[in-house]
Amino acid sequence: MSASDSKKLVLSSTFDEMNRLEPYVNELKNWAQFGEEDFNRIMLTLSEAVNNAILHGNDEDPDKQVHINSILDNENKLLKISVEDEGDGFDPDDLPDPLKEENLMNESGRGVYLIEQYADDIQFTKNGTKVTITFQLED
């Protein structure tokens, strides 16, 4: 795999940095040659993952970073995007079900659920500080 098979972005843990995501996803779109539907679901899931990393992982500490790494498998039309924070991690199995009646009115708690709905695969590693989101790209 060569360097051209991956794209990286490093963000400080402030919400202003979220503005850098759309240009990054546009860069991915041109690089991996995917359409608007894939763009929209990648943008949504990456926004959720980065928001979680900034807010929950790094506690909005601007001295901590969020590392995004995208790897393209052109042969299989797979795009894998990892988002890693510098926090203490969490157990994704302990997340409350956002569809349970007692959680429906909560202001937060739907990020991982949304990622699971729009991505083709999601894997947590490094004690929950890293999430890898896989997309099967349309032809």
GROMACS elastic network, one bead per residue, 0.5 to 0.9 nm:
[ bonds ]
;  ai    aj funct       b0    kb
    1     4     6  0.80456   500
    1     5     6  0.62144   500
    1     6     6  0.86525   500
    2     5     6  0.54662   500
    2     6     6  0.77903   500
    3     6     6  0.58302   500
    3     7     6  0.80212   500
    4     7     6  0.73730   500
    5    70     6  0.82928   500
    5    71     6  0.58263   500
    5    72     6  0.55997   500
    5    73     6  0.76014   500
    5    74     6  0.86604   500
    6    69     6  0.68475   500
    6    70     6  0.53035   500
    6    72     6  0.63241   500
    7    24     6  0.88365   500
    7    27     6  0.88126   500
    7    28     6  0.77044   500
    7    68     6  0.82207   500
    7    69     6  0.58163   500
    7    70     6  0.51407   500
    7    71     6  0.67476   500
    7    72     6  0.87466   500
    8    24     6  0.88309   500
    8    67     6  0.74523   500
    8    68     6  0.55729   500
    8    70     6  0.63002   500
    8    71     6  0.89466   500
    9    20     6  0.88290   500
    9    21     6  0.87605   500
    9    24     6  0.76032   500
    9    66     6  0.83007   500
    9    67     6  0.61634   500
    9    68     6  0.50815   500
    9    69     6  0.65576   500
    9    70     6  0.87636   500
   10    65     6  0.65909   500
   10    66     6  0.57251   500
   10    68     6  0.61149   500
   10    69     6  0.86388   500
   11    14     6  0.80147   500
   11    17     6  0.60832   500
   11    18     6  0.81826   500
   11    20     6  0.81931   500
   11    64     6  0.86281   500
   11    65     6  0.55093   500
   11    66     6  0.50960   500
   11    67     6  0.65618   500
   11    68     6  0.81094   500
   12    15     6  0.85862   500
   12    16     6  0.88586   500
   12    17     6  0.65127   500
   12    54     6  0.81421   500
   12    60     6  0.86873   500
   12    61     6  0.79926   500
   12    62     6  0.53008   500
   12    63     6  0.67172   500
   12    64     6  0.61354   500
   12    66     6  0.63011   500
   12    67     6  0.89935   500
   13    16     6  0.86111   500
   13    17     6  0.72297   500
   13    53     6  0.78626   500
   13    55     6  0.77963   500
   13    58     6  0.65151   500
   13    59     6  0.78154   500
   13    60     6  0.51081   500
   13    61     6  0.55564   500
   13    63     6  0.70955   500
   13    64     6  0.58324   500
   13    65     6  0.55774   500
   13    66     6  0.65157   500
   13    85     6  0.88256   500
   14    17     6  0.56535   500
   14    18     6  0.76627   500
   14    54     6  0.65978   500
   14    55     6  0.84829   500
   14    60     6  0.56817   500
   14    61     6  0.71628   500
   14    62     6  0.57204   500
   15    18     6  0.53853   500
   15    19     6  0.79545   500
   15    51     6  0.76327   500
   15    54     6  0.73770   500
   15    55     6  0.85773   500
   15    60     6  0.78588   500
   16    19     6  0.59741   500
   16    20     6  0.82087   500
   17    20     6  0.56157   500
   17    21     6  0.77034   500
   18    21     6  0.55409   500
   18    22     6  0.81362   500
   18    47     6  0.73848   500
   18    50     6  0.76609   500
   18    51     6  0.77369   500
   19    22     6  0.65869   500
   19    23     6  0.79993   500
   20    23     6  0.58226   500
   20    24     6  0.64043   500
   20    25     6  0.89377   500
   21    24     6  0.50143   500
   21    25     6  0.61216   500
   21    26     6  0.85344   500
   21    43     6  0.76266   500
   21    46     6  0.78386   500
   21    47     6  0.72433   500
   21    50     6  0.88600   500
   22    25     6  0.50808   500
   22    26     6  0.60744   500
   22    27     6  0.85224   500
   22    43     6  0.69411   500
   22    47     6  0.89389   500
   23    27     6  0.61557   500
   23    28     6  0.86504   500
   24    28     6  0.62845   500
   24    29     6  0.86418   500
   25    29     6  0.60663   500
   25    30     6  0.86911   500
   25    39     6  0.70466   500
   25    42     6  0.74210   500
   25    43     6  0.64679   500
   25    46     6  0.86849   500
   26    30     6  0.63580   500
   26    31     6  0.85307   500
   26    39     6  0.76863   500
   27    30     6  0.53078   500
   27    31     6  0.60802   500
   27    32     6  0.85035   500
   28    32     6  0.57405   500
   28    33     6  0.77230   500
   28    34     6  0.82948   500
   28    39     6  0.86861   500
   28    70     6  0.81487   500
   29    32     6  0.53863   500
   29    33     6  0.52515   500
   29    34     6  0.52787   500
   29    35     6  0.71425   500
   29    36     6  0.85920   500
   29    38     6  0.84083   500
   29    39     6  0.66377   500
   30    33     6  0.50332   500
   30    34     6  0.72324   500
   31    34     6  0.83390   500
   31    72     6  0.89209   500
   32    72     6  0.69497   500
   32    74     6  0.76107   500
   32    77     6  0.83601   500
   32    79     6  0.79206   500
   32   137     6  0.86875   500
   33   137     6  0.89495   500
   33   139     6  0.89802   500
   34    37     6  0.82030   500
   34    38     6  0.62043   500
   34    39     6  0.69876   500
   34   137     6  0.65455   500
   34   138     6  0.67650   500
   34   139     6  0.75708   500
   35    38     6  0.55715   500
   35    39     6  0.61305   500
   35    40     6  0.87804   500
   35   137     6  0.85733   500
   35   138     6  0.75106   500
   35   139     6  0.86261   500
   36    40     6  0.60470   500
   36    41     6  0.86723   500
   37    40     6  0.52551   500
   37    41     6  0.64611   500
   37    42     6  0.86109   500
   37   138     6  0.85446   500
   38    41     6  0.52966   500
   38    42     6  0.59536   500
   38    43     6  0.83372   500
   38   135     6  0.81762   500
   38   136     6  0.88068   500
   38   137     6  0.66142   500
   38   138     6  0.72048   500
   39    42     6  0.52115   500
   39    43     6  0.59017   500
   39    44     6  0.85146   500
   40    43     6  0.51189   500
   40    44     6  0.61189   500
   40    45     6  0.86307   500
   41    44     6  0.51308   500
   41    45     6  0.61245   500
   41    46     6  0.83978   500
   41   115     6  0.87452   500
   41   118     6  0.58171   500
   41   119     6  0.73442   500
   41   135     6  0.89564   500
   42    45     6  0.52944   500
   42    46     6  0.58528   500
   42    47     6  0.82848   500
   42   118     6  0.78950   500
   42   119     6  0.76971   500
   42   135     6  0.77971   500
   43    46     6  0.52787   500
   43    47     6  0.59500   500
   43    48     6  0.85922   500
   44    47     6  0.52191   500
   44    48     6  0.63116   500
   44    49     6  0.87505   500
   44   114     6  0.82429   500
   44   115     6  0.77684   500
   44   118     6  0.80936   500
   45    48     6  0.51184   500
   45    49     6  0.61537   500
   45    50     6  0.85740   500
   45   111     6  0.80690   500
   45   112     6  0.85712   500
   45   114     6  0.69276   500
   45   116     6  0.84350   500
   45   118     6  0.68369   500
   45   119     6  0.72144   500
   45   133     6  0.82007   500
   46    49     6  0.50627   500
   46    50     6  0.59909   500
   46    51     6  0.83087   500
   46    81     6  0.80723   500
   46    83     6  0.80503   500
   46   115     6  0.80409   500
   46   133     6  0.84259   500
   47    50     6  0.52809   500
   47    51     6  0.59119   500
   47    52     6  0.85042   500
   48    51     6  0.50944   500
   48    52     6  0.61450   500
   48    53     6  0.86109   500
   48   110     6  0.88415   500
   48   111     6  0.53266   500
   48   112     6  0.74384   500
   48   114     6  0.77444   500
   48   115     6  0.70477   500
   49    52     6  0.51657   500
   49    53     6  0.62004   500
   49    54     6  0.87371   500
   49    83     6  0.66944   500
   49   111     6  0.70643   500
   49   112     6  0.74676   500
   49   115     6  0.75490   500
   49   131     6  0.77004   500
   50    54     6  0.61196   500
   50    55     6  0.84527   500
   50    66     6  0.72433   500
   50    68     6  0.84636   500
   50    83     6  0.67054   500
   50    84     6  0.84811   500
   50    85     6  0.85936   500
   51    54     6  0.52364   500
   51    55     6  0.59555   500
   51    56     6  0.80270   500
   51   111     6  0.84470   500
   52    55     6  0.52052   500
   52    56     6  0.52648   500
   52    57     6  0.64818   500
   52    58     6  0.86456   500
   52   111     6  0.72533   500
   52   112     6  0.85697   500
   53    56     6  0.57069   500
   53    58     6  0.60549   500
   53    59     6  0.81703   500
   53    60     6  0.86581   500
   53    65     6  0.89026   500
   53    66     6  0.66243   500
   53    83     6  0.75593   500
   53    84     6  0.70461   500
   53    85     6  0.53809   500
   53    86     6  0.82610   500
   53    87     6  0.79873   500
   53   129     6  0.78215   500
   53   130     6  0.87669   500
   54    57     6  0.58325   500
   54    58     6  0.50927   500
   54    59     6  0.61625   500
   54    60     6  0.52548   500
   54    61     6  0.77142   500
   54    62     6  0.88189   500
   54    64     6  0.85804   500
   54    65     6  0.81121   500
   54    66     6  0.70506   500
   54    85     6  0.74120   500
   55    58     6  0.60772   500
   55    60     6  0.52720   500
   55    61     6  0.86487   500
   56    59     6  0.53915   500
   56    60     6  0.78026   500
   56    87     6  0.78795   500
   56    89     6  0.88224   500
   57    60     6  0.81447   500
   57    84     6  0.87605   500
   57    85     6  0.57904   500
   57    86     6  0.65913   500
   57    88     6  0.68197   500
   57    89     6  0.65324   500
   57    90     6  0.84662   500
   57   128     6  0.89653   500
   57   129     6  0.69085   500
   58    61     6  0.56970   500
   58    62     6  0.83073   500
   58    63     6  0.89448   500
   58    64     6  0.61943   500
   58    65     6  0.75949   500
   58    66     6  0.81271   500
   58    85     6  0.62939   500
   58    86     6  0.59108   500
   58    88     6  0.83025   500
   59    62     6  0.88189   500
   59    64     6  0.87854   500
   59    87     6  0.77597   500
   60    63     6  0.87540   500
   60    64     6  0.80061   500
   61    64     6  0.55200   500
   61    65     6  0.83001   500
   62    65     6  0.72303   500
   64    85     6  0.77041   500
   64    86     6  0.62208   500
   64    87     6  0.83592   500
   65    84     6  0.84174   500
   65    85     6  0.63128   500
   65    86     6  0.65501   500
   66    83     6  0.67576   500
   66    84     6  0.56336   500
   66    86     6  0.71341   500
   67    82     6  0.77992   500
   67    83     6  0.56785   500
   67    84     6  0.51343   500
   67    85     6  0.65441   500
   67    86     6  0.89419   500
   68    81     6  0.68705   500
   68    82     6  0.55574   500
   68    84     6  0.65711   500
   69    80     6  0.80950   500
   69    81     6  0.56151   500
   69    82     6  0.52423   500
   69    83     6  0.67783   500
   69    84     6  0.86860   500
   70    79     6  0.68249   500
   70    80     6  0.55496   500
   70    82     6  0.63947   500
   70    83     6  0.89554   500
   71    78     6  0.82653   500
   71    79     6  0.58165   500
   71    80     6  0.51956   500
   71    81     6  0.64316   500
   71    82     6  0.85738   500
   72    75     6  0.88324   500
   72    76     6  0.89179   500
   72    77     6  0.74007   500
   72    78     6  0.59695   500
   72    80     6  0.64817   500
   72    81     6  0.87706   500
   73    76     6  0.57091   500
   73    77     6  0.57132   500
   73    78     6  0.50212   500
   73    79     6  0.62605   500
   73    80     6  0.81327   500
   74    78     6  0.65658   500
   74    79     6  0.81915   500
   75    78     6  0.79056   500
   76   136     6  0.80083   500
   76   137     6  0.86777   500
   77   135     6  0.83426   500
   77   136     6  0.60179   500
   77   137     6  0.53427   500
   77   138     6  0.75769   500
   77   139     6  0.78720   500
   78   134     6  0.68130   500
   78   135     6  0.56593   500
   78   137     6  0.59027   500
   79   133     6  0.82153   500
   79   134     6  0.57473   500
   79   135     6  0.51824   500
   79   136     6  0.66487   500
   79   137     6  0.70329   500
   80   132     6  0.65040   500
   80   133     6  0.55967   500
   80   135     6  0.63701   500
   80   136     6  0.89180   500
   81   131     6  0.81919   500
   81   132     6  0.55550   500
   81   133     6  0.51896   500
   81   134     6  0.64148   500
   81   135     6  0.83473   500
   82   130     6  0.66713   500
   82   131     6  0.54821   500
   82   133     6  0.61419   500
   82   134     6  0.86551   500
   83   129     6  0.81686   500
   83   130     6  0.56146   500
   83   131     6  0.54282   500
   83   132     6  0.65050   500
   83   133     6  0.82914   500
   84    87     6  0.88904   500
   84   126     6  0.88105   500
   84   128     6  0.87431   500
   84   129     6  0.55419   500
   84   131     6  0.64862   500
   84   132     6  0.86175   500
   85    88     6  0.87257   500
   85    89     6  0.83487   500
   85   129     6  0.54256   500
   85   130     6  0.65658   500
   86    89     6  0.82164   500
   86   129     6  0.68154   500
   87    90     6  0.89100   500
   87   129     6  0.63651   500
   88   127     6  0.76812   500
   88   128     6  0.81178   500
   88   129     6  0.69219   500
   89   126     6  0.75203   500
   89   127     6  0.51442   500
   89   130     6  0.81903   500
   90    93     6  0.87896   500
   90    94     6  0.81046   500
   90   127     6  0.61651   500
   90   129     6  0.71302   500
   91    94     6  0.55289   500
   91    95     6  0.74405   500
   91   124     6  0.87163   500
   91   127     6  0.69500   500
   91   128     6  0.60358   500
   92    95     6  0.55495   500
   92   112     6  0.84383   500
   92   124     6  0.74646   500
   92   128     6  0.68294   500
   93    96     6  0.84132   500
   95    98     6  0.85230   500
   95   109     6  0.78139   500
   95   112     6  0.86731   500
   96    99     6  0.87607   500
   96   100     6  0.82322   500
   96   103     6  0.76868   500
   96   109     6  0.74100   500
   97   100     6  0.56822   500
   97   103     6  0.71760   500
   97   109     6  0.82070   500
   97   110     6  0.84768   500
   97   113     6  0.82921   500
   98   101     6  0.81103   500
   98   102     6  0.84552   500
   98   103     6  0.53366   500
   98   104     6  0.61131   500
   98   106     6  0.81569   500
   98   108     6  0.87422   500
   98   109     6  0.62029   500
   98   110     6  0.58555   500
   98   113     6  0.73787   500
   99   102     6  0.83361   500
   99   103     6  0.65484   500
   99   104     6  0.60200   500
   99   110     6  0.88198   500
  100   103     6  0.54328   500
  100   104     6  0.63557   500
  101   104     6  0.53393   500
  101   105     6  0.81255   500
  102   105     6  0.73290   500
  102   106     6  0.81977   500
  103   106     6  0.53468   500
  103   107     6  0.88988   500
  103   109     6  0.81763   500
  104   107     6  0.85377   500
  105   108     6  0.87382   500
  106   109     6  0.70385   500
  106   110     6  0.88911   500
  107   110     6  0.86119   500
  108   111     6  0.75902   500
  109   112     6  0.75110   500
  109   113     6  0.79641   500
  110   113     6  0.51320   500
  110   114     6  0.60743   500
  110   115     6  0.86582   500
  111   114     6  0.52137   500
  111   115     6  0.62783   500
  111   116     6  0.86713   500
  112   115     6  0.50279   500
  112   116     6  0.61478   500
  112   117     6  0.86618   500
  113   116     6  0.51229   500
  113   117     6  0.63269   500
  113   118     6  0.89433   500
  114   117     6  0.50403   500
  114   118     6  0.63355   500
  114   119     6  0.84636   500
  115   118     6  0.54089   500
  115   119     6  0.57803   500
  115   121     6  0.88876   500
  115   122     6  0.76061   500
  115   133     6  0.79478   500
  116   119     6  0.55492   500
  116   120     6  0.74773   500
  116   121     6  0.70439   500
  116   122     6  0.64627   500
  116   133     6  0.86996   500
  117   120     6  0.79838   500
  118   121     6  0.88936   500
  118   135     6  0.86015   500
  119   122     6  0.68781   500
  119   133     6  0.64285   500
  119   134     6  0.61139   500
  119   135     6  0.56052   500
  119   136     6  0.82067   500
  120   133     6  0.75465   500
  120   134     6  0.55772   500
  120   135     6  0.51570   500
  120   136     6  0.63546   500
  121   132     6  0.80701   500
  121   133     6  0.58245   500
  121   135     6  0.70028   500
  121   136     6  0.89324   500
  122   131     6  0.68431   500
  122   132     6  0.56826   500
  122   134     6  0.63003   500
  123   130     6  0.82488   500
  123   131     6  0.55863   500
  123   132     6  0.51846   500
  123   133     6  0.66358   500
  123   134     6  0.85829   500
  124   127     6  0.74600   500
  124   128     6  0.52706   500
  124   129     6  0.74331   500
  124   130     6  0.57271   500
  124   132     6  0.64606   500
  124   133     6  0.89252   500
  125   128     6  0.52920   500
  125   129     6  0.66658   500
  125   130     6  0.52694   500
  125   131     6  0.63232   500
  125   132     6  0.79982   500
  126   129     6  0.54727   500
  126   130     6  0.57943   500
  126   131     6  0.85978   500
  127   130     6  0.75706   500
  128   131     6  0.69050   500
